[in-house]
Amino acid sequence: MSENRLHLSKTLYTAIHKCIRCGQCAYGTQEAGYQPICPIHMARPFFTNTAGGIMQLARVAHEGKLAPSKSLRDLLYLCTGCEACEANCSVITGQVGIINMLKKWLNTNSVPYLKGHQSVLNNLLKNKVPYAGRVENRLEWLTAEMKKEISSSPHVFYFVGCASSFKETEMAVSLANILKKLDVPFSLSGDEWCCGAPFNYLGLGKECKDWASHNVELIENSGASIALFTCPTCSMIFKKNYPSWLGRGLPFKAMHVTEFLDSFVGEGRLKFTHKTEKSVIYHDPCHLGRGQNIYDAPRRVLSQIPGLEMKEFALNRENSFCCGGGGLLPAGFPRVADQLAGHRSVQASEKKPSLMVSSCPGCKENLKLGAKRAKIRIKVKDFTELVNESL
């Protein structure tokens, strides 16, 4: 079995040995109230189904005592990449990266993908998006009036992302309207490709670089100084992964819409004119909060809306519980994804808000499904929709 062993650096192997099985990757610290924070463990409560458990699997795989297998694949792909383990572990860092390393090891040893993940990969290679169906035109959500607003000398390039282009199109429409109201010259393109995050989740390498190269060149050629995103997974991948995939820095600034509009608040340029009587509970997306350390920006912007009452989850900010929509979990294990989203909806209902708001198309989609599954009557909207309605 040793010829199939996972290769770890001495530093990483030593770090994994420091895991003391304390359980913080599953239940968090005192700040989290020792509540379940790991989506895998919440769905399947065994130590193996935690980051700590997977680190031990990586150790024995390195030692040649564990063979690549479908059962290991099924465990690894329960991970949503939410990084809650990384935020709560005081010993090891980079657990999600080690999980992706294990996935690459499975690929090298020809362990097949789950059916849903193979479908995602096929769609990516064929259509440049992870979805099947009609994908010829990414910009079908653009009205004729909006098309007139596209600038040939843009300040920002709106990288719409797959989910906002084809599923949660209200987010894309809302951002286009916001940019128009704020007189921000922008452009976008139907030639954009998926950011490449699914390739990363699937343990692939070359495709990540090819997709990154295409998207960076597309934005660079637009002349925009800022790449703007409504999807935090896209903005995180651009910021954290693209430089290493390409071996160079980005020739523009990558910004999520929440931090972009927060800069307008600081400059006094964001003026809300419509009062609301809504109470809103804000869900921190994993890839915006733990992935990019953006917590205050969306709250500062929303707090400017007249009459809006802000509520908070018991598990929020660094301890926000994943909606279940990340890491291709809905494609591989849809029932588990629904279970996690339903759990988050129950947590929201405890605070009795009139609206649950996030700032991620994946969160919006999954939280809607989760609320329906849990039979909880609560509306779910995105940050951009609420801002657009209030300007």
GUKOL-492301 format. One record per residue (C-alpha): x, y, z; residue number from 1. Coordinates in Angstrom, 3 decimals. Example, Ala and Ser with C-alpha at 12.3 -4.5 7.8 and 13.67 -1.06 7.14 Angstrom:
R        xx        yy        zz  resi
R    12.300    -4.500     7.800     1
R    13.670    -1.060     7.140     2
//
This chain:
R        xx        yy        zz  resi
R     0.000     0.000     0.000     1
R     2.986     2.304     0.573     2
R     3.354     3.126    -3.127     3
R    -0.050     4.826    -2.929     4
R     0.719     6.846     0.185     5
R    -0.148    10.524     0.506     6
R     2.922    12.735     0.457     7
R     2.990    15.393     3.200     8
R     5.796    17.803     3.957     9
R     7.644    17.220     7.215    10
R     6.235    20.511     8.552    11
R     2.651    19.543     7.733    12
R     3.078    16.011     9.066    13
R     4.450    17.411    12.326    14
R     1.582    19.906    12.578    15
R    -1.022    17.155    12.147    16
R     0.584    15.257    15.036    17
R    -0.221    18.214    17.291    18
R    -3.974    17.540    17.079    19
R    -5.107    16.539    20.588    20
R    -8.675    15.542    19.587    21
R   -10.083    18.351    21.750    22
R   -13.238    18.693    19.671    23
R   -13.034    22.433    19.049    24
R   -13.260    21.809    15.300    25
R   -16.652    20.206    15.947    26
R   -18.096    22.285    18.804    27
R   -16.064    25.452    18.768    28
R   -14.824    27.336    21.780    29
R   -16.637    28.892    24.719    30
R   -17.393    31.886    22.490    31
R   -19.485    29.599    20.267    32
R   -21.242    28.181    23.305    33
R   -19.852    24.738    22.487    34
R   -22.577    24.314    19.880    35
R   -22.026    22.253    16.710    36
R   -20.136    24.445    14.239    37
R   -18.881    21.760    11.834    38
R   -21.461    20.916     9.140    39
R   -20.048    17.421     8.590    40
R   -20.142    16.566    12.273    41
R   -23.616    18.071    12.769    42
R   -24.974    15.836    10.012    43
R   -22.981    12.742    11.011    44
R   -21.748    13.026    14.619    45
R   -18.628    10.883    14.778    46
R   -15.081    12.117    15.405    47
R   -13.979    10.812    12.001    48
R   -16.453    13.295    10.503    49
R   -14.537    16.315    11.798    50
R   -11.470    18.168    10.635    51
R    -9.538    16.540    13.467    52
R   -10.630    13.112    12.318    53
R    -9.725    13.856     8.714    54
R    -6.301    15.127     9.806    55
R    -5.670    11.708    11.356    56
R    -6.746    10.053     8.115    57
R    -4.232    12.260     6.277    58
R    -1.554    11.167     8.747    59
R    -2.152     7.439     8.251    60
R    -2.475     7.932     4.480    61
R     0.986     9.517     4.569    62
R     2.255     6.580     6.613    63
R     0.941     4.164     3.982    64
R    -1.673     2.666     6.293    65
R    -4.758     3.928     4.436    66
R    -5.673     3.172     0.836    67
R    -7.576     5.596    -1.415    68
R   -11.208     4.499    -1.527    69
R   -14.789     5.478    -2.306    70
R   -15.628     5.518     1.411    71
R   -12.891     8.102     2.012    72
R   -14.195    10.085    -0.976    73
R   -17.696    10.097     0.508    74
R   -16.341    11.493     3.778    75
R   -14.167    14.185     2.195    76
R   -16.967    15.485    -0.030    77
R   -19.196    16.111     2.966    78
R   -16.895    19.062     3.726    79
R   -18.384    22.383     2.602    80
R   -15.054    24.217     2.890    81
R   -16.648    26.555     5.445    82
R   -13.394    26.977     7.445    83
R   -15.175    26.873    10.824    84
R   -12.584    24.320    11.943    85
R    -9.754    26.676    11.008    86
R   -11.349    29.548    12.925    87
R   -11.686    27.437    16.075    88
R    -8.507    25.335    16.104    89
R    -5.578    26.724    18.061    90
R    -3.118    24.071    16.874    91
R    -3.409    23.458    13.109    92
R    -4.105    25.817    10.207    93
R    -5.148    25.063     6.647    94
R    -7.445    22.098     7.287    95
R    -9.511    22.796     4.165    96
R    -6.323    22.794     2.096    97
R    -5.366    19.393     3.518    98
R    -8.818    18.050     2.637    99
R    -8.339    19.285    -0.940   100
R    -4.911    17.631    -0.925   101
R    -6.574    14.335    -0.017   102
R    -9.034    14.811    -2.888   103
R    -6.137    15.275    -5.309   104
R    -4.625    12.090    -3.905   105
R    -7.860    10.241    -4.677   106
R    -7.795    11.629    -8.224   107
R    -4.203    10.489    -8.712   108
R    -5.298     7.014    -7.669   109
R    -8.312     6.991   -10.033   110
R   -11.059     6.972    -7.409   111
R   -14.183     7.994    -9.395   112
R   -16.264    11.039    -8.535   113
R   -19.767    10.843    -7.163   114
R   -22.365    10.992    -9.945   115
R   -23.396    14.568    -9.092   116
R   -19.803    15.790    -9.049   117
R   -19.006    14.106   -12.351   118
R   -21.985    15.949   -13.829   119
R   -20.629    19.255   -12.504   120
R   -17.234    18.531   -14.057   121
R   -18.778    17.555   -17.405   122
R   -20.795    20.784   -17.497   123
R   -17.746    22.878   -16.638   124
R   -15.650    21.373   -19.401   125
R   -18.467    21.634   -21.928   126
R   -20.183    24.906   -21.000   127
R   -17.744    26.737   -18.681   128
R   -20.428    26.638   -15.964   129
R   -21.250    23.934   -13.392   130
R   -24.893    23.663   -14.439   131
R   -26.652    21.801   -17.207   132
R   -29.386    23.370   -19.338   133
R   -29.517    26.539   -21.366   134
R   -26.264    28.393   -20.784   135
R   -25.548    29.963   -24.152   136
R   -25.876    33.476   -22.827   137
R   -24.755    34.467   -19.354   138
R   -26.351    37.869   -19.725   139
R   -29.953    36.886   -20.432   140
R   -30.944    38.608   -17.185   141
R   -29.871    41.986   -18.626   142
R   -32.753    44.098   -19.902   143
R   -32.392    46.278   -22.983   144
R   -32.353    49.321   -20.684   145
R   -29.533    47.880   -18.589   146
R   -27.458    47.095   -21.645   147
R   -27.371    50.833   -22.375   148
R   -25.624    51.379   -19.025   149
R   -22.602    49.218   -19.906   150
R   -19.577    51.493   -20.213   151
R   -16.669    51.299   -22.647   152
R   -14.518    53.042   -20.001   153
R   -15.572    51.251   -16.823   154
R   -14.440    51.905   -13.285   155
R   -15.547    48.405   -12.258   156
R   -15.983    45.108   -14.060   157
R   -18.890    43.156   -12.625   158
R   -17.887    39.481   -12.518   159
R   -21.385    38.082   -12.167   160
R   -20.527    34.476   -11.314   161
R   -22.469    31.377   -12.287   162
R   -25.102    31.374    -9.528   163
R   -26.036    35.048   -10.021   164
R   -26.057    34.607   -13.813   165
R   -28.306    31.571   -13.999   166
R   -30.060    31.006   -10.662   167
R   -30.317    34.018    -8.344   168
R   -30.527    36.563   -11.150   169
R   -32.305    39.082    -8.897   170
R   -28.911    39.715    -7.336   171
R   -27.314    40.582   -10.668   172
R   -30.204    42.866   -11.613   173
R   -30.021    44.555    -8.212   174
R   -26.290    45.256    -8.466   175
R   -26.612    46.647   -11.991   176
R   -29.334    48.992   -10.707   177
R   -27.225    50.008    -7.695   178
R   -24.259    50.902    -9.911   179
R   -26.560    52.959   -12.125   180
R   -28.028    54.829    -9.134   181
R   -24.541    55.546    -7.813   182
R   -23.249    56.670   -11.230   183
R   -20.498    54.051   -11.272   184
R   -19.368    53.202   -14.839   185
R   -19.281    49.428   -15.188   186
R   -18.912    46.670   -17.719   187
R   -19.417    42.925   -17.781   188
R   -19.068    40.153   -20.316   189
R   -20.879    37.083   -21.556   190
R   -17.427    35.554   -22.102   191
R   -16.777    35.177   -18.370   192
R   -16.081    31.596   -17.242   193
R   -16.750    29.955   -13.901   194
R   -14.216    31.262   -11.362   195
R   -12.765    27.762   -11.036   196
R   -13.808    27.050    -7.453   197
R   -15.470    23.718    -8.397   198
R   -12.201    22.486    -9.912   199
R   -10.512    23.302    -6.622   200
R   -13.171    21.394    -4.676   201
R   -12.762    18.448    -7.046   202
R    -9.020    18.260    -6.430   203
R    -7.991    19.375    -9.919   204
R    -5.080    21.626   -10.826   205
R    -4.454    22.516   -14.481   206
R    -8.068    23.572   -15.024   207
R    -7.819    26.044   -12.143   208
R    -4.927    27.830   -13.835   209
R    -6.563    27.848   -17.290   210
R    -9.817    29.298   -15.960   211
R    -8.002    31.907   -13.866   212
R    -5.905    33.007   -16.831   213
R    -8.985    33.478   -19.015   214
R   -10.938    35.495   -16.437   215
R    -8.044    37.744   -15.436   216
R    -7.292    38.553   -19.070   217
R   -10.977    39.304   -19.702   218
R   -11.151    41.786   -16.818   219
R    -7.756    43.302   -17.552   220
R    -8.750    43.978   -21.165   221
R   -11.842    45.864   -20.004   222
R    -9.627    48.557   -18.480   223
R   -11.482    48.443   -15.154   224
R    -9.493    49.041   -11.984   225
R   -11.866    47.024    -9.798   226
R   -13.350    43.549   -10.259   227
R   -16.657    43.502    -8.387   228
R   -18.454    40.372    -7.156   229
R   -21.822    39.454    -5.695   230
R   -20.536    35.915    -5.037   231
R   -18.089    35.675    -2.108   232
R   -16.736    32.358    -3.357   233
R   -15.698    34.084    -6.588   234
R   -14.103    37.038    -4.782   235
R   -12.327    34.710    -2.344   236
R   -10.965    32.534    -5.159   237
R    -9.739    35.635    -7.022   238
R    -8.065    37.066    -3.929   239
R    -6.630    33.940    -2.306   240
R    -6.146    31.427    -5.118   241
R    -5.628    33.237    -8.413   242
R    -2.230    34.738    -7.491   243
R    -0.842    31.303    -6.601   244
R    -2.512    29.576    -9.565   245
R    -1.099    32.187   -11.967   246
R     2.184    32.902   -10.221   247
R     1.553    36.663   -10.203   248
R    -0.605    39.294    -8.550   249
R    -3.894    40.555    -9.944   250
R    -3.683    43.646   -12.221   251
R    -6.853    45.037   -10.604   252
R    -8.455    45.171    -7.166   253
R   -10.929    42.390    -6.342   254
R   -13.837    43.505    -4.115   255
R   -17.035    41.921    -2.895   256
R   -20.079    44.169    -3.226   257
R   -20.381    44.519     0.563   258
R   -16.909    46.033     0.972   259
R   -17.352    48.123    -2.190   260
R   -20.576    49.719    -0.913   261
R   -19.105    50.072     2.570   262
R   -16.501    52.402     1.075   263
R   -19.395    54.578    -0.145   264
R   -20.757    54.714     3.403   265
R   -17.386    55.963     4.630   266
R   -17.376    58.652     1.945   267
R   -20.968    59.661     2.678   268
R   -22.045    58.763    -0.856   269
R   -24.575    56.043    -0.014   270
R   -27.938    57.668     0.729   271
R   -30.966    55.524     1.471   272
R   -34.298    57.210     0.767   273
R   -36.814    54.428     1.430   274
R   -37.749    53.645     5.021   275
R   -38.537    50.071     6.031   276
R   -40.152    48.511     9.071   277
R   -38.458    45.142     8.587   278
R   -36.446    43.232    11.176   279
R   -33.517    41.506     9.496   280
R   -31.258    38.709    10.674   281
R   -27.957    38.654     8.813   282
R   -26.285    35.350     7.909   283
R   -22.509    35.570     7.474   284
R   -21.492    33.572     4.374   285
R   -18.530    31.322     5.127   286
R   -16.451    32.505     2.177   287
R   -17.101    36.169     2.929   288
R   -16.573    36.052     6.683   289
R   -14.022    33.377     7.509   290
R   -12.812    33.317     3.892   291
R   -12.117    37.062     3.565   292
R   -12.597    38.453     7.094   293
R   -15.489    40.654     5.951   294
R   -17.989    40.952     8.794   295
R   -18.549    44.629     9.542   296
R   -18.977    45.941     5.996   297
R   -22.417    44.417     5.263   298
R   -23.663    45.338     8.730   299
R   -22.501    48.942     8.372   300
R   -24.281    49.283     5.042   301
R   -27.529    47.685     6.201   302
R   -27.530    49.757     9.407   303
R   -27.838    52.883     7.217   304
R   -31.289    51.831     5.963   305
R   -33.900    53.907     7.852   306
R   -36.173    51.871    10.120   307
R   -34.326    48.587     9.628   308
R   -33.912    46.529    12.797   309
R   -30.826    44.311    12.766   310
R   -30.859    40.986    14.603   311
R   -28.050    38.494    15.086   312
R   -27.801    34.718    15.099   313
R   -26.491    33.139    18.285   314
R   -23.804    31.688    15.992   315
R   -22.619    34.618    13.917   316
R   -19.508    36.225    12.483   317
R   -16.497    33.861    12.954   318
R   -18.822    31.175    14.336   319
R   -21.520    31.468    11.666   320
R   -23.009    28.057    10.879   321
R   -22.663    27.060     7.222   322
R   -25.848    27.092     5.114   323
R   -24.796    23.800     3.496   324
R   -24.380    25.265     0.030   325
R   -20.585    25.191    -0.241   326
R   -18.004    22.698    -1.426   327
R   -20.365    21.191    -4.035   328
R   -22.279    19.532    -1.171   329
R   -25.704    20.039    -2.860   330
R   -24.431    18.217    -5.952   331
R   -23.025    15.272    -4.022   332
R   -25.236    15.039    -0.949   333
R   -28.393    17.146    -1.519   334
R   -30.221    15.756     1.520   335
R   -27.354    16.705     3.827   336
R   -27.246    20.199     2.259   337
R   -30.985    20.570     2.905   338
R   -30.546    19.344     6.470   339
R   -27.873    21.945     7.217   340
R   -29.883    24.765     5.638   341
R   -32.941    23.691     7.605   342
R   -30.880    23.761    10.807   343
R   -29.767    27.318    10.039   344
R   -33.354    28.364     9.308   345
R   -34.429    27.024    12.713   346
R   -31.675    29.108    14.304   347
R   -32.996    32.163    12.455   348
R   -36.604    31.559    13.518   349
R   -35.568    31.649    17.175   350
R   -34.916    35.394    16.764   351
R   -38.287    35.984    15.014   352
R   -37.053    38.223    12.157   353
R   -39.253    39.204     9.224   354
R   -36.394    38.637     6.781   355
R   -33.217    36.556     6.585   356
R   -30.483    38.290     4.585   357
R   -27.147    37.029     3.350   358
R   -24.648    38.248     0.772   359
R   -24.051    35.124    -1.305   360
R   -26.122    33.517    -4.082   361
R   -25.363    30.026    -2.792   362
R   -26.521    30.971     0.707   363
R   -29.695    32.559    -0.630   364
R   -30.578    29.525    -2.719   365
R   -29.861    26.982    -0.010   366
R   -31.449    28.936     2.837   367
R   -34.672    29.250     0.832   368
R   -34.722    25.487     0.310   369
R   -33.811    24.880     3.945   370
R   -36.600    27.082     5.281   371
R   -39.082    25.259     3.067   372
R   -37.782    21.880     4.236   373
R   -38.007    22.917     7.886   374
R   -41.492    24.377     7.279   375
R   -40.390    27.786     8.515   376
R   -42.093    30.810     7.015   377
R   -39.320    33.320     6.565   378
R   -38.376    35.316     3.482   379
R   -34.790    35.130     2.279   380
R   -33.143    37.945     0.339   381
R   -29.674    38.976    -0.644   382
R   -27.847    42.062     0.583   383
R   -27.903    43.580    -2.921   384
R   -31.681    43.225    -3.240   385
R   -32.323    44.986     0.074   386
R   -29.870    47.778    -0.757   387
R   -31.385    48.292    -4.215   388
R   -34.907    48.468    -2.788   389
R   -33.849    51.059    -0.220   390
R   -31.830    53.434    -2.451   391
//
